Amino acid sequence: MPKTNLAQALEITNDASAYDTNVKYLLSDKQILARVLKYAVREFAELPVEEIMESIGDDIEVESKPEDPGLSNLGRIRGTNTEDSVPGEGSVIYDIRFSAYHKKEEMKFLLNIEAQKSSDPGKLGYHLENRITFYLARMISAQKQTEFFHSDYDSLKRVRSIWICMDSRTDGDSIEEIGFEKKEVFGNSARSYDLDLVRAIIVNIRSSGELTTSRNVLTSMLETLFAKMDLDNKKQVLTENYGMIMTTKLEERLQIMCNLSENIIEYGLEKGMTVGREQGRKEGRKEERMNAIERMIRAGATKEQILIYGYSEEEYGMVERSL
């Protein structure tokens, strides 16, 4: 399939922030979201992937950037903002936020996915489970005046927060659940409770070394998705083993990820250079970024599209003025 000038220009991005952003946009593809729901959210386990894709709403959002309009149901959809702002509670910006409607159970789910490079408290400065609890609480409290009004608490929608942690040890691929549980402290209560209102799912995947294939479908698929491997090989595995359809948008994202991975590795290998060579590398990288922005502008990319890939307003302005 021939690539457009825009697709070629977008492949130039080469820094870690652009890689992180691309990971989130890649995860927001409906084909991937559907498989995450099927293998991580128990209510969707028995549904075929195609039906789950149809159940995902037209409100997928990545960070605070709106999705591209007009994409097919194999792509990403434009919707509401991912910023959750409640008066007196500050703001939360989710990595990916969307909804899904389970037709058989006649139930709406509000979901978010977080791509977490590290789950180590020493690196984060906090324990991840506390942040997860906060996100679940905010996804509940933000429903007032949107999903329910006044004291109609029975109209609260189920929330699922899915955290993909990418720093597990070589034998640490696993899936965990956090939720409510009932414990009888005294007596014999006859009252039953619906404890499925909130639940978090932590998906731990491995990211380094020569790994054997995970025995779980979801962790295996995600490890393949983020593996440092040849693009054609990755496409083949995703297609043959996991039933992916290589749409233009999905293939673009995979190509960008492969390019960014290679550039980040090269950057890491160059850290031991002298100060003079380091300065020269920075200047060369700056020029390369300027050239990349120019190519994207000439290819017809909008300012918003360019900034999504990690370029700054200042860099865009410099190139625009020079043109």
C-alpha positions as CSV (number, residue, x, y, z in Angstrom):
1,M,0.0,0.0,0.0
2,P,1.6,3.3,-1.1
3,K,2.1,5.9,1.7
4,T,0.9,9.4,1.4
5,N,3.3,12.4,1.9
6,L,1.5,13.1,5.2
7,A,2.1,9.5,6.4
8,Q,5.8,9.7,5.5
9,A,6.1,13.1,7.3
10,L,4.5,11.9,10.4
11,E,7.1,9.1,10.7
12,I,9.8,11.6,11.3
13,T,8.9,12.2,15.0
14,N,11.7,10.9,17.2
15,D,11.5,11.8,20.9
16,A,10.2,10.0,24.0
17,S,7.2,12.3,24.5
18,A,6.1,11.5,21.0
19,Y,6.5,7.8,21.7
20,D,4.3,8.0,24.8
21,T,1.6,9.9,22.9
22,N,1.7,7.4,20.1
23,V,1.3,4.6,22.5
24,K,-2.0,6.2,23.7
25,Y,-3.3,6.8,20.2
26,L,-2.4,3.2,19.2
27,L,-4.3,1.9,22.2
28,S,-7.3,4.0,21.3
29,D,-7.8,2.1,18.0
30,K,-11.2,0.4,18.3
31,Q,-9.7,-3.0,17.3
32,I,-7.4,-2.8,20.3
33,L,-9.9,-1.3,22.7
34,A,-12.3,-4.2,21.9
35,R,-9.7,-6.8,22.6
36,V,-8.8,-5.1,25.9
37,L,-12.4,-5.1,26.9
38,K,-12.9,-8.8,25.9
39,Y,-9.9,-10.1,27.9
40,A,-9.8,-7.6,30.8
41,V,-13.5,-6.7,31.6
42,R,-15.4,-9.8,32.5
43,E,-18.8,-8.5,31.3
44,F,-17.5,-8.5,27.8
45,A,-15.6,-11.8,27.9
46,E,-18.3,-13.9,26.1
47,L,-18.9,-11.3,23.3
48,P,-17.2,-11.6,19.9
49,V,-14.7,-8.8,19.1
50,E,-16.8,-7.4,16.3
51,E,-19.8,-7.0,18.6
52,I,-17.7,-5.3,21.3
53,M,-16.4,-2.8,18.7
54,E,-19.9,-1.9,17.8
55,S,-20.7,-1.4,21.5
56,I,-17.9,1.2,22.0
57,G,-19.4,4.7,21.9
58,D,-18.4,7.6,19.6
59,D,-16.7,9.4,22.5
60,I,-13.2,8.0,22.5
61,E,-10.7,10.7,23.7
62,V,-6.9,10.6,24.1
63,E,-5.4,13.1,26.6
64,S,-7.0,16.5,26.0
65,K,-6.8,16.3,22.2
66,P,-9.9,15.6,20.1
67,E,-9.9,12.6,17.8
68,D,-9.9,13.0,14.0
69,P,-13.5,13.1,12.8
70,G,-14.8,10.9,10.0
71,L,-12.8,7.7,10.7
72,S,-14.4,4.3,10.1
73,N,-15.5,2.0,12.8
74,L,-12.1,0.4,12.6
75,G,-10.5,3.7,13.6
76,R,-10.8,6.3,16.3
77,I,-13.8,8.5,17.0
78,R,-14.2,12.1,17.9
79,G,-16.0,12.8,21.2
80,T,-15.9,14.7,24.5
81,N,-12.8,16.0,26.4
82,T,-10.8,13.7,28.6
83,E,-10.4,16.4,31.2
84,D,-12.5,15.7,34.2
85,S,-13.0,18.9,36.2
86,V,-15.2,18.9,39.3
87,P,-15.7,22.1,41.3
88,G,-13.4,22.1,44.3
89,E,-11.7,18.8,43.3
90,G,-9.2,20.0,40.7
91,S,-8.8,18.4,37.2
92,V,-7.8,15.0,36.0
93,I,-6.7,14.3,32.4
94,Y,-7.1,10.6,31.5
95,D,-4.9,8.9,28.9
96,I,-7.9,7.4,27.1
97,R,-11.6,7.8,28.0
98,F,-14.6,6.2,26.4
99,S,-17.9,4.5,27.0
100,A,-19.4,1.1,25.9
101,Y,-23.0,-0.2,26.0
102,H,-23.5,-3.8,26.7
103,K,-26.7,-4.6,24.7
104,K,-27.4,-8.0,26.3
105,E,-27.1,-6.8,29.8
106,E,-28.6,-3.3,28.9
107,M,-25.8,-1.7,30.7
108,K,-23.6,1.4,30.0
109,F,-19.9,1.3,31.1
110,L,-17.7,4.4,31.5
111,L,-14.1,3.4,30.9
112,N,-10.6,4.7,30.9
113,I,-7.2,3.2,30.0
114,E,-3.9,4.4,31.4
115,A,-0.6,3.5,29.8
116,Q,1.9,3.3,32.7
117,K,5.6,3.0,31.9
118,S,6.4,2.3,35.6
119,S,4.5,1.1,38.6
120,D,7.5,1.4,41.0
121,P,6.6,3.7,43.9
122,G,10.3,4.8,44.0
123,K,10.0,6.2,40.5
124,L,6.5,7.5,40.7
125,G,6.7,9.1,44.2
126,Y,3.4,7.4,45.2
127,H,1.8,4.0,45.3
128,L,-0.1,3.3,42.0
129,E,-3.1,1.7,43.8
130,N,-3.8,5.0,45.5
131,R,-3.9,6.9,42.2
132,I,-6.1,4.1,40.8
133,T,-8.5,4.6,43.7
134,F,-8.6,8.3,43.1
135,Y,-9.4,7.8,39.4
136,L,-12.2,5.4,40.1
137,A,-13.7,7.9,42.7
138,R,-13.5,10.7,40.1
139,M,-15.2,8.7,37.4
140,I,-18.0,8.2,39.9
141,S,-18.3,11.7,41.2
142,A,-18.1,13.2,37.7
143,Q,-21.3,11.5,36.8
144,K,-23.4,13.9,38.9
145,Q,-25.3,16.3,36.5
146,T,-24.3,14.2,33.5
147,E,-25.4,10.6,34.1
148,F,-27.7,11.3,37.1
149,F,-29.4,14.2,38.8
150,H,-30.3,15.1,42.3
151,S,-30.4,11.9,44.5
152,D,-30.9,9.4,41.7
153,Y,-27.9,7.3,42.7
154,D,-29.3,4.2,41.1
155,S,-28.6,5.8,37.7
156,L,-24.8,5.7,38.3
157,K,-23.1,3.9,35.5
158,R,-20.5,1.2,36.0
159,V,-16.9,2.4,35.7
160,R,-13.8,0.4,34.7
161,S,-10.3,1.8,34.9
162,I,-7.7,-0.3,33.1
163,W,-4.0,0.3,33.8
164,I,-1.4,-1.2,31.4
165,C,1.8,-1.4,33.3
166,M,4.8,-2.0,31.1
167,D,7.7,-2.7,33.5
168,S,7.0,-6.2,34.9
169,R,9.8,-8.7,35.4
170,T,10.3,-11.5,32.9
171,D,7.8,-13.7,34.8
172,G,5.5,-10.9,35.9
173,D,2.9,-10.9,33.1
174,S,-0.4,-10.9,34.9
175,I,-3.9,-9.4,35.3
176,E,-5.2,-8.1,38.6
177,E,-8.5,-6.7,39.7
178,I,-9.3,-4.1,42.4
179,G,-12.9,-3.6,43.5
180,F,-15.5,-3.7,46.3
181,E,-16.1,-6.8,48.4
182,K,-18.6,-7.5,51.1
183,K,-17.5,-8.9,54.5
184,E,-19.9,-9.9,57.3
185,V,-18.5,-8.3,60.5
186,F,-21.4,-9.2,62.8
187,G,-24.7,-11.0,62.5
188,N,-26.5,-12.4,59.5
189,S,-27.6,-9.7,57.1
190,A,-30.2,-10.7,54.5
191,R,-29.4,-7.7,52.3
192,S,-27.6,-8.2,49.1
193,Y,-25.4,-5.6,47.4
194,D,-24.4,-4.8,43.8
195,L,-20.6,-4.6,44.2
196,D,-19.8,-4.2,40.5
197,L,-20.2,-0.4,40.3
198,V,-16.4,0.3,40.3
199,R,-13.6,-2.0,39.3
200,A,-10.0,-1.5,38.3
201,I,-8.0,-3.9,36.2
202,I,-4.2,-3.9,36.2
203,V,-2.6,-5.5,33.2
204,N,1.1,-6.2,33.8
205,I,3.2,-6.7,30.7
206,R,6.9,-7.4,30.2
207,S,9.0,-5.0,28.2
208,S,12.7,-6.2,28.2
209,G,14.8,-9.1,27.2
210,E,14.1,-12.2,25.2
211,L,10.6,-13.2,26.4
212,T,8.7,-16.4,25.9
213,T,5.1,-15.9,24.6
214,S,2.7,-15.1,27.4
215,R,0.1,-17.7,28.1
216,N,-2.6,-15.0,28.3
217,V,-4.1,-13.6,25.1
218,L,-4.3,-10.0,26.2
219,T,-0.8,-9.7,27.7
220,S,0.6,-11.6,24.7
221,M,-1.1,-9.2,22.3
222,L,0.0,-6.1,24.2
223,E,3.6,-7.3,24.4
224,T,3.6,-7.9,20.7
225,L,2.1,-4.5,20.1
226,F,4.9,-2.7,22.0
227,A,7.7,-5.1,21.2
228,K,10.8,-3.8,19.4
229,M,10.5,-5.9,16.3
230,D,10.4,-5.4,12.5
231,L,7.2,-3.8,11.3
232,D,6.3,-6.5,8.8
233,N,6.9,-9.2,11.4
234,K,4.7,-7.3,13.9
235,K,1.9,-6.8,11.4
236,Q,2.0,-10.5,10.5
237,V,1.8,-11.6,14.2
238,L,-1.0,-9.2,15.0
239,T,-3.0,-10.3,11.9
240,E,-2.4,-14.0,12.1
241,N,-2.4,-14.6,15.9
242,Y,-4.9,-11.9,17.0
243,G,-7.1,-11.3,14.0
244,M,-6.2,-7.6,13.5
245,I,-7.1,-5.9,10.3
246,M,-4.3,-3.6,9.1
247,T,-6.2,-0.4,8.4
248,T,-4.2,2.6,7.1
249,K,-4.4,4.4,10.5
250,L,-3.4,1.3,12.5
251,E,-0.5,0.6,10.2
252,E,0.6,4.3,10.4
253,R,0.7,4.1,14.2
254,L,2.7,0.9,14.2
255,Q,5.2,2.4,11.7
256,I,5.6,5.5,13.8
257,M,6.2,3.3,16.9
258,C,8.9,1.3,15.2
259,N,10.6,4.5,14.1
260,L,10.4,6.1,17.5
261,S,11.7,3.0,19.2
262,E,14.8,2.9,16.9
263,N,15.5,6.6,17.5
264,I,15.1,6.4,21.2
265,I,17.6,3.4,21.3
266,E,20.0,5.3,19.2
267,Y,19.7,8.3,21.5
268,G,20.4,6.1,24.5
269,L,23.5,4.7,22.9
270,E,24.9,8.2,22.3
271,K,24.7,9.4,25.9
272,G,28.4,8.6,26.6
273,M,29.6,11.1,23.9
274,T,31.7,14.1,24.8
275,V,30.1,17.5,25.6
276,G,31.1,18.8,22.2
277,R,29.6,15.9,20.3
278,E,26.5,16.1,22.5
279,Q,26.0,19.7,21.6
280,G,26.4,18.9,18.0
281,R,23.8,16.1,18.3
282,K,21.4,18.5,19.9
283,E,21.8,21.0,17.1
284,G,21.4,18.3,14.6
285,R,18.3,17.0,16.3
286,K,16.8,20.5,16.5
287,E,17.4,21.0,12.7
288,E,15.8,17.5,12.1
289,R,12.7,18.5,14.1
290,M,12.4,21.7,12.2
291,N,12.7,19.9,8.9
292,A,10.1,17.3,10.1
293,I,7.6,20.1,10.9
294,E,8.2,21.7,7.5
295,R,7.5,18.4,5.8
296,M,4.3,17.9,7.7
297,I,3.1,21.5,6.9
298,R,3.8,21.0,3.2
299,A,2.0,17.7,3.3
300,G,-1.1,19.4,4.6
301,A,-1.0,18.5,8.3
302,T,-2.8,21.0,10.6
303,K,-1.1,22.7,13.5
304,E,-3.1,20.6,16.0
305,Q,-2.0,17.3,14.3
306,I,1.6,18.4,14.4
307,L,1.5,19.4,18.1
308,I,0.0,16.0,19.0
309,Y,3.4,14.4,18.0
310,G,5.3,16.2,20.7
311,Y,6.4,19.4,18.9
312,S,6.1,22.7,20.7
313,E,4.2,25.8,19.8
314,E,7.5,27.6,19.6
315,E,9.0,25.1,17.1
316,Y,5.8,25.3,15.0
317,G,5.9,29.1,15.0
318,M,9.6,29.2,13.9
319,V,8.9,27.0,11.0
320,E,5.7,28.7,10.0
321,R,7.4,32.1,10.0
322,S,10.3,30.8,7.9
323,L,7.8,29.5,5.3
